[in-house]
């Protein structure tokens, strides 16, 4: 079964054609600068790639048309006709409280996704444009929506309720939603397979650490708490995002510097996190190069990040009454042995012991805990596209 996975942004569109049964990626690529001048990248398995080609893409419809043409191209295509695409899986950032799992897209589902637009004004409208463009070009092909927020809809009210007047939840749907759900779901399933135990018997803490970072407590395969909140600004300090802070700081800085709310949010979203602390970069690799050369702010940024991850792990272990495995995934989690070692340092009292030799690894699925560690420490590369394809295939098969 071939599934086309689409991740549509406001001016970009990532795509991947893959077979979720064999996990084979037939082709993948990117459409950029949609509505501006149009750049197209296409990487077919075992054939000549196309990089940064100039292709006119006034709208997402032309972008998807370009992708479909490339997939069936006589010379560089990977399928002979569009009929070989069995279904399309669309990443949708925000499903609100309406969607607790992936769904077949109908008119009613589209209306419900549009109702969630105020909760993700930068992402959901772009996701909807991508869906509509596919529907127009591929009538009759099943379309499935896979939501970043859906995995976290199993959180109990005690975890998602903010201590604000309750009418803000009832009327305005202000609550913790959480994100990166597709990634957390995928790595938790892989963790169960690695440990050789049913997921229903496991307490897992999944650390998705990258430019955007979140941590999720997963009890019996279900998300019971997560660090991101109403928006992806909450929780850990990230590449450029502040993470959790005292809301009184906003009032103080806005008065002192004359910022309006948009300017203040720009600081919190684009100029904060490890970039803000270090003054060097939002890329952890740059910080890891600068810190040993005596850059104290780069070291402080790394330390603040590691300390925050450690605190969340401790609090989630307490919330679940224990933990069987800690998972590290995404760019920094998969490729940052120093980050992993620093995060779990001091957690020996919980039965967490890391093996320095095993931990000296990047981007591979491996258990880096010592043989006698009561808690396993798993490095698991995430694969959100595969998870979207698996969900899409399951729904398309009915």
Rosetta blueprint (number, residue, H / E / L):
1 X L
2 X L
3 X E
4 X E
5 X E
6 X E
7 X E
8 X E
9 X L
10 X L
11 X L
12 X L
13 X E
14 X E
15 X E
16 X E
17 X E
18 X E
19 X E
20 X L
21 X L
22 X L
23 X L
24 X E
25 X E
26 X E
27 X E
28 X E
29 X E
30 X E
31 X E
32 X E
33 X L
34 X L
35 X L
36 X L
37 X L
38 X L
39 X E
40 X E
41 X E
42 X E
43 X E
44 X E
45 X L
46 X L
47 X L
48 X L
49 X L
50 X E
51 X E
52 X E
53 X E
54 X E
55 X L
56 X L
57 X L
58 X L
59 X L
60 X H
61 X H
62 X H
63 X H
64 X H
65 X H
66 X H
67 X H
68 X H
69 X H
70 X H
71 X H
72 X H
73 X L
74 X L
75 X L
76 X L
77 X L
78 X L
79 X L
80 X L
81 X L
82 X H
83 X H
84 X H
85 X L
86 X L
87 X E
88 X E
89 X E
90 X E
91 X E
92 X E
93 X L
94 X L
95 X L
96 X L
97 X L
98 X L
99 X L
100 X L
101 X L
102 X L
103 X E
104 X E
105 X L
106 X L
107 X H
108 X H
109 X H
110 X H
111 X H
112 X H
113 X H
114 X H
115 X H
116 X L
117 X H
118 X H
119 X H
120 X L
121 X L
122 X L
123 X L
124 X H
125 X H
126 X H
127 X H
128 X H
129 X H
130 X H
131 X H
132 X H
133 X H
134 X H
135 X H
136 X H
137 X H
138 X L
139 X L
140 X L
141 X L
142 X E
143 X E
144 X E
145 X E
146 X E
147 X E
148 X L
149 X L
150 X H
151 X H
152 X H
153 X H
154 X H
155 X L
156 X L
157 X H
158 X H
159 X H
160 X H
161 X L
162 X L
163 X L
164 X L
165 X L
166 X L
167 X H
168 X H
169 X H
170 X H
171 X H
172 X H
173 X L
174 X L
175 X L
176 X L
177 X L
178 X L
179 X L
180 X L
181 X H
182 X H
183 X H
184 X H
185 X H
186 X H
187 X H
188 X H
189 X H
190 X H
191 X H
192 X H
193 X H
194 X H
195 X H
196 X L
197 X L
198 X L
199 X H
200 X H
201 X H
202 X L
203 X E
204 X E
205 X E
206 X E
207 X E
208 X E
209 X L
210 X L
211 X L
212 X L
213 X L
214 X E
215 X E
216 X E
217 X E
218 X E
219 X E
220 X L
221 X L
222 X E
223 X E
224 X E
225 X E
226 X E
227 X L
228 X L
229 X L
230 X L
231 X L
232 X L
233 X L
234 X L
235 X L
236 X L
237 X L
238 X L
239 X L
240 X L
241 X L
242 X L
243 X L
244 X L
245 X L
246 X L
247 X L
248 X H
249 X H
250 X H
251 X H
252 X H
253 X H
254 X H
255 X H
256 X H
257 X H
258 X L
259 X L
260 X L
261 X H
262 X H
263 X H
264 X H
265 X H
266 X H
267 X H
268 X H
269 X H
270 X H
271 X L
272 X L
273 X H
274 X H
275 X H
276 X H
277 X H
278 X H
279 X L
280 X L
281 X L
282 X L
283 X L
284 X H
285 X H
286 X H
287 X H
288 X H
289 X H
290 X H
291 X H
292 X L
293 X L
294 X L
295 X L
296 X H
297 X H
298 X H
299 X H
300 X H
301 X H
302 X H
303 X H
304 X H
305 X H
306 X H
307 X H
308 X H
309 X H
310 X H
311 X H
312 X H
313 X H
314 X H
315 X H
316 X H
317 X H
318 X H
319 X H
320 X H
321 X L
322 X L
323 X L
324 X L
325 X E
326 X E
327 X E
328 X E
329 X E
330 X H
331 X H
332 X H
333 X H
334 X H
335 X H
336 X L
337 X H
338 X H
339 X H
340 X H
341 X H
342 X H
343 X H
344 X H
345 X L
346 X L
347 X L
348 X H
349 X H
350 X H
351 X L
352 X E
353 X L
354 X E
355 X L
356 X H
357 X H
358 X H
359 X H
360 X L
361 X L
362 X L
363 X L
364 X L
365 X L
366 X E
367 X E
368 X L
369 X E
370 X L
371 X L
372 X L
373 X L
374 X L
375 X E
376 X E
377 X E
378 X E
379 X E
380 X L
381 X L
382 X L
383 X L
384 X H
385 X H
386 X H
387 X H
388 X H
389 X H
390 X H
391 X H
392 X H
393 X H
394 X H
395 X H
396 X H
397 X H
398 X L
